[in-house]
Amino acid sequence: MIQQSILFYQKLVTKLQQLDFIPLLLLRLYLTPVMMQAGWTKLQNFDSTLSWFADPDWGLGLPAPALLLSLVILLELGGGLALLLGLFTRLTAFGLSITMLVAMLTVHAKNGWLAIADASSWLADGTIFSNDAVMAAPDKLAKANQILQRQPDYDWLVSSGKLVVLNNGIEFAATYFVMLLLLVVYGAGPWLSLDYWLSRKAAAAVTTQETVA
C-alpha cells in the first residue's frame, strides 16, 4: 500500500511538471501590467519623479538621475512587454528584480513590511516585528473618518472602499521580487513563450550545422 502510494505520488508529480508552463505564464501575465503601469506612471510624471530621484534631502539623491530614471522607465515598459511575450525572460526578470530590490532598500525598508497599515498584523504589533507608525494608524484613521463623516458627501467618499492608511512598506516590492526571481530561475516556460520557440529554432540550426559538418 505504501509503495503504491509513493508510485502514485511520483506519477502525479511527473504529470504536474508537464504543466509547469501554466504558473510561469500566469506569473508573466500578472507582472506585465504591474511593471508597465509603474513605467508609464514615471513617464507621465517625469519631472516630479526626476526631482525625487535627484534630491538628497527628501528624495533618493541618486547620481545621474535623468539617465537612471530613463533606464528604469525603459526597463519597466519594455520589460513588461518582454514578459508578456516571453522574450529574453530571464534577463528581463533579472533587471526588473534589481529595480524591486533597490526600491525595497532605498524607499520602503524604513517603513517595515506592511504596505497598508494594519495594527492587527503580527508584522507590526510586536509578535514578529514592531512598527509604531502602523500601531498609531487606527487612531489617526478614526480621527480622519470622524472629520469626513461631517461632510455631506461622505457616502460618496467611501463608495469605492473603506479608507486606509498607506504604510508603504516593502510588502508589494518584495512580492514582485520573489515572483521575478522565479522567472529568472525557471524562465518563461515552454509552448507559450517566444524564448521557447527561438531556443528550439536555434537548437535545430545547431543540429543541422553539426550534421552538415
ChimeraX attribute file (.defattr): number of C-alpha atoms within 10 A of each C-alpha:
attribute: neighborCount
match mode: 1-to-1
recipient: residues
	/A:1	6
	/A:2	7
	/A:3	8
	/A:4	9
	/A:5	10
	/A:6	11
	/A:7	12
	/A:8	12
	/A:9	12
	/A:10	12
	/A:11	12
	/A:12	11
	/A:13	12
	/A:14	11
	/A:15	11
	/A:16	10
	/A:17	10
	/A:18	10
	/A:19	13
	/A:20	14
	/A:21	18
	/A:22	15
	/A:23	12
	/A:24	22
	/A:25	23
	/A:26	13
	/A:27	19
	/A:28	27
	/A:29	17
	/A:30	16
	/A:31	21
	/A:32	21
	/A:33	17
	/A:34	14
	/A:35	21
	/A:36	20
	/A:37	16
	/A:38	15
	/A:39	24
	/A:40	15
	/A:41	12
	/A:42	19
	/A:43	19
	/A:44	10
	/A:45	11
	/A:46	16
	/A:47	12
	/A:48	12
	/A:49	17
	/A:50	22
	/A:51	16
	/A:52	17
	/A:53	20
	/A:54	20
	/A:55	14
	/A:56	12
	/A:57	8
	/A:58	10
	/A:59	15
	/A:60	16
	/A:61	14
	/A:62	15
	/A:63	12
	/A:64	11
	/A:65	18
	/A:66	17
	/A:67	11
	/A:68	15
	/A:69	20
	/A:70	16
	/A:71	13
	/A:72	20
	/A:73	22
	/A:74	16
	/A:75	21
	/A:76	26
	/A:77	21
	/A:78	17
	/A:79	27
	/A:80	28
	/A:81	20
	/A:82	21
	/A:83	29
	/A:84	23
	/A:85	19
	/A:86	27
	/A:87	20
	/A:88	17
	/A:89	27
	/A:90	21
	/A:91	15
	/A:92	23
	/A:93	28
	/A:94	18
	/A:95	17
	/A:96	23
	/A:97	22
	/A:98	14
	/A:99	17
	/A:100	21
	/A:101	18
	/A:102	14
	/A:103	15
	/A:104	22
	/A:105	13
	/A:106	12
	/A:107	16
	/A:108	22
	/A:109	16
	/A:110	12
	/A:111	19
	/A:112	20
	/A:113	22
	/A:114	22
	/A:115	18
	/A:116	16
	/A:117	23
	/A:118	20
	/A:119	20
	/A:120	11
	/A:121	17
	/A:122	13
	/A:123	17
	/A:124	21
	/A:125	16
	/A:126	13
	/A:127	9
	/A:128	9
	/A:129	13
	/A:130	16
	/A:131	20
	/A:132	13
	/A:133	14
	/A:134	24
	/A:135	18
	/A:136	13
	/A:137	19
	/A:138	17
	/A:139	10
	/A:140	13
	/A:141	14
	/A:142	12
	/A:143	12
	/A:144	12
	/A:145	15
	/A:146	11
	/A:147	11
	/A:148	15
	/A:149	13
	/A:150	9
	/A:151	10
	/A:152	9
	/A:153	11
	/A:154	13
	/A:155	11
	/A:156	9
	/A:157	14
	/A:158	12
	/A:159	10
	/A:160	8
	/A:161	8
	/A:162	8
	/A:163	13
	/A:164	13
	/A:165	14
	/A:166	13
	/A:167	20
	/A:168	19
	/A:169	20
	/A:170	22
	/A:171	19
	/A:172	16
	/A:173	23
	/A:174	18
	/A:175	12
	/A:176	20
	/A:177	20
	/A:178	14
	/A:179	18
	/A:180	27
	/A:181	18
	/A:182	17
	/A:183	24
	/A:184	19
	/A:185	12
	/A:186	14
	/A:187	26
	/A:188	32
	/A:189	21
	/A:190	18
	/A:191	12
	/A:192	16
	/A:193	23
	/A:194	20
	/A:195	20
	/A:196	18
	/A:197	15
	/A:198	12
	/A:199	11
	/A:200	12
	/A:201	12
	/A:202	12
	/A:203	12
	/A:204	12
	/A:205	12
	/A:206	12
	/A:207	12
	/A:208	11
	/A:209	10
	/A:210	9
	/A:211	8
	/A:212	7
	/A:213	6
